[in-house]
C-alpha cells in the first residue's frame, strides 16, 4: 500500500515536472540537516532518514522534510535518554555523540536501529543495536556487538566499526556492510530474527581498503534490472574543502568481489604500506558519480550567482519497484556557504553498461519521459567530474548541442538521443553513455533539461540546459 501511495504521488507531481515552461507549478522543498542520511520507507508511508548525532527526519515525497530528532546532546527524540541508555558505547569511544545510524525493519516487523560511536582521532569505536515498534522510537538498547581500537588492534588492516548499513539480498538473507578509514570496508552475515551478526565471523569479510585510506560510508543496493549489487562509497574527507565524493562499484554477490568500470577488483583499493590518508593511492578506483562542482552562470540565466555542491557524500539509495525509479539520498555542503550542510535527493538511472548515472538536478517529482527534440538542443552548462578526489570544485563549461548532432563551444564533439531518453555524447574524443531527462533547476527556478552520463573509465559528465532559451 505504501508503495502504491508513493507511486500515485509521483504521477501527480509529474504533471507539472514533465512540462518545460513557466506554466508548470514549481516544486515545494523543505530541507533537513541530517548528516550521513540512511533511508527507509516505513509502514506509515513516510520515508525516514537517520544520520549522525542521532538526527532524523521524515518525508512523504522526498522533497519536503520534517525534522523529528536533532542531536544526541540535547535534541534526541529517538531515545528517552540517549546519553544514559547508550552510556557503554559513549564511554568506550570517549565521546558524547554518535556517528552514522542505520535503521532496518526485520522479520518481526519491528525497527532496528544500528548506532555507532567514535571519538574521531582514533579507531576506538563501538557498534550497537536498539529496537522499537515505531520508526520514530523510542528505541530500547539491545547492546554493543562490535568494538574496535582495543590494545593490539591493527588499524591498518582491521575496520573502524562505524557506518553500518543492513540490507536484504535477493534471496532474503540479511547482511551488514560497515567500516571507515583505517583497515577498510567489511561485511557480515546477520540473523534477521535477532538483528545481530551470526556467530563466529569476527569482523567479517573484507571488501576493500587498507592503510588508512579515506574511504567510508558503504551502502549496498540490489538492482533486479541489472542483477548486480551496487556498493556505494564516499572517498575523501567530509569537510567542505576535503574532497568528499560519491563512488560506486558492483558485484553479482552481496559479499563480493566488487569491481569498478575498469574491471579492477576493489579488494586492491587502499593505501600503500605506511601511508596515511594518501588519496592518490586509491583515487583511481571506483566509478565516480559526483564530487565538488560549481555551476557558473550563463548570460540568459535568471540568477547570475554561481552555485554547486561541495563535498557531497555519505549516501543511501532507494528503489521503488512500482515506478521503477532509483533515488540517491545524501548530504552535501555548498559553494560559498562554509560547513553548512543539508540533505539532497537526486534521481538516478542505469545506463546501457549497467552503471548508475545520477541526475545533475535535485529531485522535483519528475518521471522518466522522452524529452522533445526542441528541448534537447541548445546551450548547456557542463560539469566534467573526472576521477580525482578533488579538493577544489570542478567548474562548468559552456557547450552547444546542435541540431546536426555536433557539439561546439568550450568542448567539441558529437551527440545523439534517438528516443529522447538514452544519450550518447562524445567530448574531446571521450564517449559517455547515459540519459537525458527533464528536471527542475532550483538555482534558476525553471524546469529545464539535464543529462548525465559516464565514460568507460567511470568518470561522470553532467549537463544542464541554460535558462530562458527558445
C-alpha positions as CSV (number, residue, x, y, z in Angstrom):
1,X,0.0,0.0,0.0
2,X,2.8,2.4,0.9
3,X,4.5,1.9,-2.4
4,X,1.2,2.5,-4.3
5,X,0.7,5.8,-2.4
6,X,4.2,6.9,-3.4
7,X,3.7,5.9,-7.0
8,X,0.5,7.9,-7.1
9,X,2.3,10.9,-5.6
10,X,5.0,10.6,-8.3
11,X,2.4,10.6,-11.1
12,X,0.6,13.7,-9.7
13,X,3.9,15.5,-9.3
14,X,5.0,14.6,-12.8
15,X,2.0,16.5,-14.3
16,X,4.0,19.7,-13.6
17,X,7.5,18.3,-13.7
18,X,7.3,16.8,-17.2
19,X,6.3,20.1,-18.7
20,X,9.1,22.5,-19.5
21,X,7.8,26.0,-19.1
22,X,6.6,28.8,-16.9
23,X,3.1,27.3,-16.6
24,X,4.5,24.4,-14.6
25,X,4.0,24.7,-10.8
26,X,7.4,24.9,-9.0
27,X,8.1,22.1,-6.5
28,X,8.0,22.8,-2.8
29,X,11.2,21.9,-1.0
30,X,11.8,21.8,2.8
31,X,15.3,21.0,3.8
32,X,16.6,18.8,6.6
33,X,20.0,18.9,8.3
34,X,20.8,15.2,8.7
35,X,24.4,14.3,8.2
36,X,25.0,10.9,6.7
37,X,21.4,10.1,5.9
38,X,20.3,6.5,5.7
39,X,16.8,6.0,4.3
40,X,13.9,3.6,5.0
41,X,10.3,3.5,3.8
42,X,8.2,2.7,6.9
43,X,4.8,1.1,7.2
44,X,3.2,4.6,7.9
45,X,4.0,5.7,4.4
46,X,6.8,8.1,5.3
47,X,10.4,8.0,4.2
48,X,12.7,8.3,7.3
49,X,16.3,9.3,7.2
50,X,18.6,8.6,10.2
51,X,22.1,10.1,10.5
52,X,24.9,11.2,12.7
53,X,24.3,12.9,16.1
54,X,21.0,10.9,16.3
55,X,19.4,13.4,13.8
56,X,16.4,12.1,11.9
57,X,13.7,13.4,9.5
58,X,10.8,12.2,7.5
59,X,9.1,13.0,4.2
60,X,6.2,11.7,2.1
61,X,7.6,12.9,-1.2
62,X,11.5,13.0,-0.9
63,X,11.3,16.8,-1.3
64,X,9.8,18.3,1.8
65,X,11.4,17.0,5.0
66,X,10.2,17.3,8.7
67,X,12.9,17.1,11.3
68,X,12.0,14.6,14.1
69,X,15.3,14.4,16.1
70,X,18.2,16.8,16.2
71,X,21.2,15.8,18.2
72,X,22.5,13.5,20.8
73,X,23.3,16.1,23.4
74,X,20.0,18.0,23.7
75,X,17.6,17.2,20.9
76,X,17.5,13.4,20.6
77,X,13.9,12.2,20.3
78,X,14.7,8.6,19.2
79,X,15.6,7.6,22.8
80,X,14.1,8.7,26.1
81,X,17.6,9.4,27.5
82,X,20.2,8.5,24.9
83,X,23.2,9.6,27.0
84,X,22.3,7.3,29.8
85,X,20.9,4.3,27.8
86,X,23.9,4.1,25.4
87,X,26.5,5.1,28.0
88,X,28.6,2.0,27.5
89,X,29.1,2.8,23.8
90,X,29.9,6.5,24.6
91,X,32.3,5.6,27.3
92,X,34.2,3.1,25.1
93,X,34.7,5.6,22.3
94,X,35.4,8.5,24.8
95,X,32.8,10.8,23.2
96,X,29.4,12.3,23.8
97,X,27.9,12.0,20.4
98,X,27.1,9.4,17.7
99,X,28.1,8.9,14.1
100,X,26.1,7.5,11.2
101,X,23.0,5.4,12.2
102,X,21.0,3.0,10.1
103,X,17.5,1.5,10.6
104,X,16.1,-1.7,9.1
105,X,12.7,-3.3,9.6
106,X,13.3,-7.0,10.3
107,X,11.3,-10.2,10.2
108,X,9.2,-9.4,13.3
109,X,8.0,-6.1,11.8
110,X,9.9,-4.0,14.3
111,X,12.5,-1.3,13.5
112,X,16.1,-2.0,14.4
113,X,18.5,1.0,14.8
114,X,22.2,0.3,14.4
115,X,24.2,3.0,16.2
116,X,27.9,3.7,16.4
117,X,30.2,5.9,18.4
118,X,33.7,7.1,17.6
119,X,35.8,9.9,19.0
120,X,37.3,10.6,15.6
121,X,41.1,10.8,16.1
122,X,41.4,7.0,16.5
123,X,39.5,3.9,15.6
124,X,38.3,3.5,19.2
125,X,34.7,2.7,18.2
126,X,31.6,0.7,19.2
127,X,28.7,-0.5,17.1
128,X,25.4,-1.5,18.8
129,X,21.7,-2.2,18.2
130,X,18.4,-0.9,19.6
131,X,14.8,-1.7,18.7
132,X,11.4,-0.1,18.6
133,X,7.9,-0.8,17.4
134,X,7.8,2.6,15.7
135,X,10.3,4.2,13.2
136,X,10.4,7.3,15.4
137,X,11.0,5.4,18.6
138,X,11.5,5.4,21.5
139,X,14.2,2.8,20.9
140,X,15.4,0.3,23.5
141,X,19.0,-0.6,23.7
142,X,19.9,-4.2,22.9
143,X,23.7,-3.7,23.4
144,X,27.0,-3.5,21.7
145,X,28.1,-6.2,19.3
146,X,31.4,-4.9,17.8
147,X,34.3,-2.9,19.1
148,X,37.5,-1.6,17.6
149,X,40.6,0.2,18.7
150,X,41.5,-2.1,21.7
151,X,45.1,-2.9,22.7
152,X,46.9,-4.7,20.0
153,X,44.4,-3.7,17.3
154,X,46.0,-3.3,13.8
155,X,44.2,-0.2,12.4
156,X,45.9,-0.6,9.0
157,X,44.1,-3.9,8.3
158,X,41.1,-4.1,10.6
159,X,38.0,-1.8,10.3
160,X,36.9,1.2,12.3
161,X,33.5,-0.2,13.3
162,X,31.2,2.6,12.2
163,X,28.9,3.5,9.3
164,X,26.7,0.4,9.3
165,X,24.2,-0.4,6.6
166,X,21.9,-3.5,6.9
167,X,20.2,-4.9,3.8
168,X,18.4,-8.0,2.4
169,X,19.9,-9.7,-0.6
170,X,17.7,-11.1,-3.5
171,X,17.3,-14.4,-1.7
172,X,16.1,-12.8,1.6
173,X,19.4,-13.1,3.5
174,X,20.3,-10.2,5.8
175,X,23.7,-8.6,5.7
176,X,25.5,-5.6,7.2
177,X,28.3,-3.7,5.4
178,X,30.3,-1.3,7.5
179,X,33.7,0.3,8.1
180,X,35.6,3.5,7.6
181,X,39.1,4.7,7.0
182,X,41.6,2.5,9.0
183,X,41.6,-1.0,7.6
184,X,38.7,-0.8,5.2
185,X,35.1,-1.9,4.5
186,X,33.8,-5.2,5.8
187,X,30.6,-7.3,5.5
188,X,28.9,-9.6,8.0
189,X,26.1,-12.1,7.7
190,X,23.3,-11.2,10.1
191,X,20.5,-13.0,11.9
192,X,17.2,-11.4,10.9
193,X,15.5,-12.8,14.0
194,X,17.8,-11.0,16.4
195,X,19.4,-8.3,14.3
196,X,22.8,-9.3,15.5
197,X,25.6,-10.9,13.4
198,X,25.7,-14.7,13.1
199,X,28.3,-16.1,15.4
200,X,31.9,-17.0,14.6
201,X,32.6,-14.3,11.9
202,X,34.8,-11.9,13.8
203,X,34.9,-8.7,11.9
204,X,33.6,-10.5,8.8
205,X,34.8,-10.4,5.2
206,X,36.9,-7.5,3.9
207,X,35.6,-5.9,0.6
208,X,38.2,-3.2,0.2
209,X,40.5,-0.7,1.9
210,X,43.7,-0.7,4.0
211,X,46.4,1.6,5.5
212,X,44.1,4.5,6.5
213,X,42.5,5.1,3.1
214,X,39.9,7.9,3.2
215,X,37.0,5.6,2.1
216,X,33.9,5.2,4.2
217,X,30.0,5.2,4.2
218,X,29.3,1.9,2.5
219,X,25.8,1.3,1.2
220,X,24.6,-1.6,-0.9
221,X,21.6,-1.7,-3.2
222,X,20.5,-4.6,-5.3
223,X,19.0,-4.0,-8.8
224,X,16.7,-6.5,-10.3
225,X,17.1,-4.6,-13.6
226,X,20.8,-5.5,-13.9
227,X,21.1,-8.3,-11.3
228,X,24.0,-6.5,-9.7
229,X,24.7,-5.4,-6.1
230,X,25.9,-1.8,-6.1
231,X,28.3,-0.8,-3.3
232,X,28.2,3.0,-2.9
233,X,31.1,4.6,-1.1
234,X,32.4,8.1,-0.2
235,X,36.1,8.9,-0.9
236,X,38.0,11.8,0.6
237,X,37.2,14.0,3.6
238,X,33.8,15.2,4.7
239,X,34.6,18.9,5.3
240,X,33.8,21.4,2.5
241,X,37.4,21.6,1.2
242,X,38.3,18.0,1.8
243,X,37.1,16.4,-1.4
244,X,34.2,14.1,-0.4
245,X,32.8,12.4,-3.5
246,X,30.4,9.5,-4.2
247,X,31.6,6.4,-5.9
248,X,30.2,3.0,-6.8
249,X,31.3,-0.5,-7.7
250,X,29.3,-3.7,-8.3
251,X,29.2,-7.4,-7.8
252,X,27.0,-10.4,-8.7
253,X,27.2,-11.4,-5.0
254,X,26.4,-9.3,-1.9
255,X,29.7,-10.2,-0.3
256,X,31.8,-9.5,-3.5
257,X,34.2,-9.4,-5.1
258,X,33.3,-5.9,-6.2
259,X,34.8,-4.3,-9.3
260,X,34.7,-0.9,-11.0
261,X,34.1,0.1,-14.6
262,X,37.7,-0.7,-15.4
263,X,37.3,-4.2,-14.0
264,X,39.6,-3.5,-11.1
265,X,39.0,-5.7,-8.1
266,X,38.2,-3.3,-5.2
267,X,40.0,-5.6,-2.7
268,X,43.1,-3.9,-4.1
269,X,41.8,-0.4,-3.4
270,X,43.5,1.1,-0.4
271,X,46.6,3.0,0.8
272,X,50.1,1.9,0.2
273,X,52.1,0.4,3.1
274,X,53.0,3.0,5.7
275,X,50.7,5.7,4.2
276,X,48.1,7.8,5.9
277,X,45.3,9.4,4.0
278,X,47.3,9.4,0.8
279,X,44.4,9.9,-1.7
280,X,46.4,9.3,-4.9
281,X,46.8,5.6,-3.9
282,X,43.1,4.9,-4.3
283,X,41.7,7.8,-6.4
284,X,41.9,5.6,-9.5
285,X,39.3,3.1,-8.1
286,X,35.6,3.1,-8.3
287,X,33.0,4.8,-10.6
288,X,32.8,8.5,-9.5
289,X,29.2,9.6,-9.7
290,X,29.7,13.1,-8.3
291,X,32.1,15.4,-6.5
292,X,32.5,19.0,-5.7
293,X,31.3,21.2,-8.6
294,X,30.3,24.7,-9.4
295,X,27.7,25.9,-12.0
296,X,28.9,29.2,-13.5
297,X,26.1,31.5,-14.6
298,X,25.2,31.9,-18.2
299,X,24.1,35.1,-19.8
300,X,20.4,34.0,-20.2
301,X,20.2,32.7,-16.6
302,X,17.8,34.3,-14.2
303,X,20.3,34.2,-11.4
304,X,23.9,35.2,-12.0
305,X,25.2,33.6,-8.8
306,X,27.5,30.6,-9.0
307,X,26.1,27.5,-7.2
308,X,27.0,24.0,-6.6
309,X,27.9,21.2,-4.2
310,X,31.0,20.9,-2.1
311,X,31.9,17.5,-0.5
312,X,28.7,15.6,-1.4
313,X,28.7,12.2,0.2
314,X,27.6,9.5,2.7
315,X,24.7,8.5,0.6
316,X,21.9,5.9,0.9
317,X,19.8,4.7,-2.0
318,X,16.3,3.5,-2.6
319,X,14.5,1.8,-5.5
320,X,10.7,2.0,-6.0
321,X,9.6,-1.2,-7.7
322,X,6.1,0.2,-8.6
323,X,7.5,3.1,-10.6
324,X,11.0,1.6,-11.4
325,X,12.7,4.7,-10.1
326,X,16.1,4.9,-8.3
327,X,16.9,7.6,-5.7
328,X,20.2,8.8,-4.2
329,X,19.9,10.4,-0.8
330,X,23.0,12.2,0.5
331,X,24.2,15.2,2.5
332,X,26.2,18.0,0.9
333,X,27.9,21.3,1.7
334,X,27.5,24.2,-0.8
335,X,29.6,26.7,-2.8
336,X,30.3,29.8,-0.7
337,X,28.4,28.5,2.4
338,X,31.2,27.1,4.6
339,X,30.4,24.0,6.5
340,X,26.6,24.3,6.4
341,X,25.1,21.1,5.1
342,X,21.7,19.7,4.1
343,X,20.1,16.6,2.6
344,X,19.6,16.3,-1.1
345,X,17.8,13.7,-3.2
346,X,18.6,13.1,-6.9
347,X,17.1,10.5,-9.1
348,X,19.5,8.2,-10.9
349,X,19.2,5.8,-13.8
350,X,21.1,2.8,-15.2
351,X,23.0,3.4,-18.4
352,X,23.4,0.8,-21.2
353,X,26.5,-0.6,-19.5
354,X,24.5,-1.2,-16.3
355,X,26.1,1.6,-14.2
356,X,24.2,4.3,-12.2
357,X,24.2,7.8,-13.7
358,X,22.9,10.5,-11.3
359,X,20.8,13.4,-12.4
360,X,22.5,16.8,-12.1
361,X,19.3,18.3,-10.8
362,X,17.6,17.9,-7.4
363,X,14.6,15.5,-7.5
364,X,11.5,17.5,-8.0
365,X,8.9,14.9,-8.8
366,X,9.9,14.2,-12.4
367,X,9.1,11.0,-14.2
368,X,11.1,9.3,-16.9
369,X,9.6,10.7,-20.1
370,X,11.2,11.3,-23.5
371,X,12.5,14.9,-24.0
372,X,11.1,16.6,-27.1
373,X,13.8,17.3,-29.8
374,X,13.5,21.1,-29.4
375,X,14.3,20.8,-25.6
376,X,17.3,18.6,-26.3
377,X,19.3,21.1,-28.3
378,X,20.7,24.4,-27.1
379,X,23.3,25.8,-24.7
380,X,24.3,23.6,-21.8
381,X,26.4,24.2,-18.7
382,X,28.6,21.1,-18.4
383,X,30.5,19.6,-15.4
384,X,33.3,17.1,-16.0
385,X,33.6,15.3,-12.7
386,X,36.7,13.4,-13.7
387,X,38.0,10.7,-11.3
388,X,40.1,12.7,-8.9
389,X,39.4,13.3,-5.2
390,X,39.0,17.0,-5.9
391,X,39.6,19.4,-3.1
392,X,38.7,22.2,-5.4
393,X,35.4,22.3,-7.3
394,X,35.2,21.4,-11.0
395,X,33.7,24.4,-12.7
396,X,31.2,24.2,-15.5
397,X,32.0,24.8,-19.2
398,X,29.6,26.0,-22.0
399,X,28.7,23.7,-24.9
400,X,26.0,23.7,-27.5
401,X,24.2,20.6,-28.5
402,X,23.3,21.4,-32.2
403,X,20.5,20.0,-34.3
404,X,23.1,18.5,-36.7
405,X,24.4,16.3,-33.9
406,X,27.6,18.3,-33.3
407,X,28.8,19.7,-30.0
408,X,30.5,23.1,-30.1
409,X,31.7,25.6,-27.5
410,X,34.3,25.0,-24.8
411,X,34.3,21.3,-25.7
412,X,33.7,19.8,-29.1
413,X,32.3,16.5,-30.2
414,X,29.1,14.8,-31.3
415,X,25.8,13.7,-29.6
416,X,22.7,11.7,-30.2
417,X,19.5,10.7,-28.4
418,X,17.2,8.8,-30.7
419,X,14.5,8.1,-28.2
420,X,14.7,11.3,-26.1
421,X,15.9,9.3,-23.0
422,X,19.1,7.5,-23.8
423,X,22.1,9.7,-24.6
424,X,25.4,9.1,-26.2
425,X,27.9,12.0,-26.1
426,X,31.5,12.4,-27.3
427,X,33.5,15.3,-25.9
428,X,37.1,15.8,-27.0
429,X,37.3,12.2,-28.1
430,X,35.9,10.7,-24.9
431,X,32.5,8.9,-25.2
432,X,29.9,9.0,-22.5
433,X,26.8,6.7,-22.1
434,X,23.8,8.0,-20.2
435,X,20.4,9.6,-20.1
436,X,18.8,12.9,-21.0
437,X,15.8,14.0,-18.9
438,X,13.5,16.9,-17.9
439,X,14.1,18.3,-14.4
440,X,13.9,21.4,-12.3
441,X,16.9,23.8,-11.9
442,X,16.4,25.1,-8.4
443,X,19.1,27.8,-8.7
444,X,17.2,29.3,-11.8
445,X,13.7,28.5,-10.7
446,X,12.9,26.9,-14.0
447,X,12.1,23.5,-15.5
448,X,14.7,22.5,-18.0
449,X,16.7,19.6,-19.5
450,X,19.6,17.9,-17.9
451,X,21.8,15.0,-18.9
452,X,24.1,12.6,-17.0
453,X,26.5,10.0,-18.4
454,X,29.7,8.0,-17.7
455,X,32.7,7.3,-19.8
456,X,34.2,3.8,-19.9
457,X,36.7,4.6,-17.1
458,X,33.9,5.6,-14.7
459,X,34.0,9.4,-14.8
460,X,30.7,11.3,-14.9
461,X,29.7,14.2,-17.0
462,X,26.6,16.4,-16.2
463,X,24.8,18.9,-18.3
464,X,22.1,21.4,-17.5
465,X,20.4,23.4,-20.3
466,X,20.7,27.2,-19.6
467,X,17.5,29.1,-18.7
468,X,15.4,31.2,-21.0
469,X,16.2,29.5,-24.3
470,X,13.6,29.2,-27.0
